[in-house]
Amino acid sequence: MQGAARTDRGTTHWDAEREVGARARLEAIARILDSRWRVPGTSIRFGADAVLNLLPGLGFVASKGLSAYLILEARRLGVPTSTLVRMIGNVGLDALISAVPLAGWAADVFFRANLRNMALLREHLNREAVRR
C-alpha cells in the first residue's frame, strides 16, 4: 500500500485509523439504537430499536437490519466466530423479546442487544490492540 507505514505486526497506520473510525461509527449506531433518549424524571433510557419495534413489520425488520449491520462490521474487524455467535444470540434474544406485544416492547427498553454487542466488540479490539 503506497504511503502507509507498516507496524511490527504487518498492519498499517491506515488500518488502525480505519479501525478507530469504524469503532466510533458503530458505538454511535449502538447508542442511537439502544439508549438515545431518557424518559423524563427517570434514569430509564431507550433508543430507536424500541421505537422502531412499535411499527408492525417494517420497524422490526429495520431495527434488526441495523443490528445485523453491527455484526457484519464486527466480522470485518476480525471478531472471532465464537464472539460473532454470541452477538447473533443477543440479537436473536432481542428479536424474541420484541415479538411479544406490549410486554415485549417494554422489555426491549431494558435488554440492550446492540450495546452488549459493542461491549463484545470493544473487548476484542482492546485485546488485539494489546497484542500489537
C-alpha positions in Angstrom: 0.0 0.0 0.0 1.6 3.3 -1.1 2.1 5.9 1.7 1.1 3.7 4.6 3.8 2.9 7.2 3.8 -0.7 8.3 3.9 -1.6 12.0 5.8 -4.5 13.5 2.8 -6.9 13.1 2.2 -6.1 9.5 -0.7 -3.8 9.9 -0.7 -0.3 8.6 -1.4 3.0 10.3 -4.2 3.3 7.8 -5.7 0.1 9.1 -5.5 1.5 12.7 -7.2 4.7 11.6 -9.9 2.7 9.8 -10.5 0.6 12.9 -10.8 3.7 15.1 -13.3 5.3 12.7 -15.3 2.0 12.5 -15.4 1.7 16.2 -16.7 5.3 16.7 -19.3 4.8 14.0 -20.5 1.5 15.4 -20.6 2.9 19.0 -22.8 5.8 17.8 -25.2 3.5 16.0 -25.5 1.2 19.1 -26.2 4.2 21.3 -28.8 5.5 19.0 -30.5 2.1 18.8 -30.4 1.3 22.5 -30.1 4.4 24.7 -30.5 7.6 22.7 -33.3 9.2 24.8 -34.2 9.3 28.5 -37.7 9.1 30.0 -38.1 12.4 31.8 -37.8 12.2 35.6 -36.2 8.8 35.5 -32.9 7.2 34.6 -34.6 4.9 32.1 -33.1 5.2 28.6 -34.4 3.9 25.3 -33.4 4.1 21.7 -34.6 3.8 18.2 -34.7 0.0 18.5 -37.6 0.2 21.0 -39.4 2.9 19.0 -39.0 1.0 15.7 -40.4 -2.2 17.2 -43.7 -0.3 17.8 -44.1 -0.2 14.0 -45.6 -3.5 12.8 -43.3 -5.4 10.4 -41.2 -2.7 8.8 -39.9 -1.4 12.2 -38.9 -4.8 13.3 -37.0 -5.5 10.1 -35.3 -2.1 10.2 -34.1 -2.4 13.8 -32.8 -6.0 13.3 -31.3 -5.0 10.0 -29.2 -2.3 11.8 -28.3 -4.8 14.4 -27.1 -7.2 11.7 -25.0 -4.4 10.2 -23.2 -4.1 13.5 -22.4 -7.8 13.5 -21.3 -7.7 9.8 -18.9 -4.8 10.7 -17.6 -6.8 13.7 -16.8 -9.7 11.3 -14.9 -7.3 9.0 -12.9 -6.1 12.0 -11.8 -9.7 12.7 -14.0 -10.7 15.6 -13.7 -14.5 16.1 -16.6 -16.8 15.2 -17.4 -17.6 18.8 -17.9 -14.0 19.6 -20.0 -13.4 16.5 -22.2 -16.3 17.6 -22.7 -14.6 20.9 -23.6 -11.3 19.1 -26.1 -13.1 16.9 -27.6 -14.7 20.1 -28.0 -11.3 21.6 -29.9 -10.0 18.6 -31.9 -13.2 18.4 -33.0 -12.9 22.0 -33.8 -9.2 21.4 -36.0 -10.3 18.4 -37.8 -12.9 20.6 -38.4 -10.3 23.3 -39.6 -7.7 20.7 -42.1 -10.2 19.2 -44.2 -10.3 22.3 -46.8 -7.5 22.0 -46.8 -4.8 24.8 -44.7 -6.7 27.4 -42.0 -7.4 24.9 -41.9 -3.8 23.8 -41.4 -2.7 27.4 -38.8 -5.3 28.0 -37.0 -4.2 24.8 -36.1 -1.0 26.6 -34.1 -3.0 29.2 -32.4 -5.6 27.0 -29.9 -3.7 25.0 -28.5 -6.1 22.5 -26.6 -3.6 20.5 -24.8 -2.1 23.5 -24.0 -5.7 24.6 -22.6 -6.5 21.2 -20.5 -3.3 21.2 -19.1 -4.4 24.6 -18.0 -7.7 23.0 -16.5 -5.9 20.0 -14.7 -3.4 22.3 -13.3 -6.3 24.3 -12.0 -8.0 21.2 -10.5 -4.8 19.7 -8.8 -3.9 23.0 -7.3 -7.4 23.3 -6.0 -7.1 19.7 -4.5 -3.7 20.4 -2.5 -5.1 23.3 -1.1 -7.8 21.1 0.1 -5.3 18.5 
